[in-house]
Amino acid sequence: ELKQFKLSLLTDDDFDSVNYQASFAPDTSHWQTISLPISSFRASFRGRDVPGAPALDPARIRQVGLMIAGRQSGPFALDIRRIRLA
């Protein structure tokens, strides 16, 4: 069963602020490259969409976070070799 994760990007230094999230569900049985286009990131605040928020500006990214998504429970692992902006 594939687990769903979210990559979260914040454009300021506050912990509790609007962030931009994109979901992905990797096959953890082998290494793979996952591409998340900037346009796929949606503004979110405390798990809720933020309608009318400005689009993600990559030049303003200050923090990067990863989380397991979809209220999934149970053991999981996510090995990451590299995160880069292309």
C-alpha positions, -999 to +999 in steps of 0.1 A: +000+000+000+014+034-010+015+061+017+006+096+007+029+124+018+030+162+014+059+185+007+053+218+024+070+251+014+068+282+036+076+316+023+082+333+057+099+324+090+067+319+110+058+284+120+021+290+120+015+307+086+002+300+051+022+272+035+022+257+000+017+220-002+018+193-029+009+157-024+028+126-036+026+089-031+060+073-038+067+036-043+091+031-015+103-003-027+128+014-050+145+047-056+127+071-079+126+107-090+095+126-082+089+159-098+064+184-083+058+214-105+056+247-087+021+251-102+010+220-082+016+236-048-016+249-032-018+275-004-029+260+029-034+271+065-038+245+092-049+219+067-074+241+049-072+256+014-066+294+012-087+307-017-073+338-033-037+333-019-009+344-043+008+317-063+040+302-048+070+324-055+100+301-055+124+330-047+106+335-014+109+299-001+123+300+035+114+266+049+108+230+036+088+204+054+075+168+048+045+152+064+025+120+060-009+129+047-045+117+047-047+108+084-029+076+077-018+054+106+008+027+109+045+023+102+060+041+073+094+051+059+105+077+034+141+078+024+152+110+006+184+115-012+179+150-025+154+179-027+161+205-053+143+233-071+146+230-109 
